Amino acid sequence: MKFFERFILIISLISFIQLAFGKNLKSSELEGRSQADETEDLLGIESISSDSLRVIVIPKTIYVGQCPGVKYGKAEGYFVDYNTPVGPNLEVKLLNYSRGLSPQRPPYVDLDYDSGRASDKIKFKIGTEHNKIYFTVREGLNPIKYYIIDESNKKEKIILKKGIFMLKVDFQKTVYRRDAQYFNGGYYC
């Protein structure tokens, strides 16, 4: 029995030493994420169609049959930064630096960031050029540069915060069969 008692004592001591000197890990450390990653997750685009601030979903209709084609829909969302709440005379500017878009004149949008809990509404559309009504995005990852600007003094605007976040554009796909229709003596798509 002495051997068994010594064995239990040694196991108990090892367990005690591990508890005393062991590091308490946070769940974020177990996932391999840093505190900076968690802070960055608190800003992005909030939309009804996505649970993530880093993903928007745009409808995509795919036509098959005699008249094939693709039609992209539109999406809406709001810029949010939970670390920088909205305030009087604040504005947010977003610029899209995706591949295939003009680096000299990237698509952008200027929005009020002064009431509620987010920016004014942003309308998203797939494209390659700046659009006055829609914020142009591309399929996949879109590096979005953002500025939160204080416009209290019209002569000297102050940049309160700036940075870049990656916005992923996914699609909600719907497939329809579209065949040529007979009209005025001929078939037309």
Phi, psi and omega in degrees: 000333181300321180297316180296319179296318178296319180299314178297318179297316179296315179298318179296317179296317179298316178297318180296316180297317179298320179292319184290320185253355181290151180270133175279117182268140174273159180298327180295327178287327178293328180278355180079024182249144179265170178294328178297320178298318181294321178296317181295333179290353182268010175221153181154209182250122178265126178216159181292327187278359182218144177274346184256144175284354182250009181224133168239152182241125180247134177295140178225117179260126180248122179260132177239165180113209182289337181236071183288161177170179180223138176228125179265139176269201181231159178227160178231151178193184182222139173283132177228146171220102185291346176270342178235092183292159178298157180199168181300140177064023177263146177225153174237139177239129178244135177233137182256119181251039179291155174298143179091353177255156182298120177287335179280326180225073182291153174301140182214168175210136175251128185226148172290143179227050191237359178210160183076222178230007182210180178286177169297166183294139176248132175255124183256145178210143176288137179181189180232351183231161177299142180229138183290332184262321185248151172271115185284130178229166178242161176295141179092212184276134178237113175286117183252119175269133182235149174228131169254118191241135174267119182253027179301317178257108185297334182282326183226094179284143183247127176276112180281324184202145175212159180175189180227138171227154180266124178250121179266131178255114176253169181236145169258104189270139174228135181246131177233148173270129180229113179249163179295143180253142178280126181208127177052046174083010179209167178260132182227148176275000000 
